[in-house]
């Protein structure tokens, strides 16, 4: 299963925390980036990644459901998510090399 770097980050962060993980912790993914992104863009991309991981059955979201929208406040890994997180821990990281 192909996962983006943000989705791998979400899995690894929730794997490190044994209980439910708060969404605000996931903003740390963008903390080391050189470009300053708008907070709305960061929150939307995190929300999309969380929703896709929920659809794949890797995490469970906790929050509120209204008529128009779903608000996810905390997440937790499923057993399948733990297996993928362990696999992602074993993968070698990519170096930020540029081709000349």
SULRAHU-V20151 format. One record per run of one state. SS is the DSSP state (h for helix, s for strand, l for the rest). FROM is the first residue (numbers start at 1). TO is the last residue. If there is no record, write none. Layout:
BEGIN
[[SS,FROM,TO] [SS,FROM,TO]]
END
This chain:
BEGIN
[[l,1,4] [h,5,16] [l,17,20] [s,21,22] [h,23,30] [l,31,38] [h,39,56] [l,57,58] [s,59,65] [l,66,69] [s,70,77] [l,78,78] [h,79,90] [l,91,100]]
END
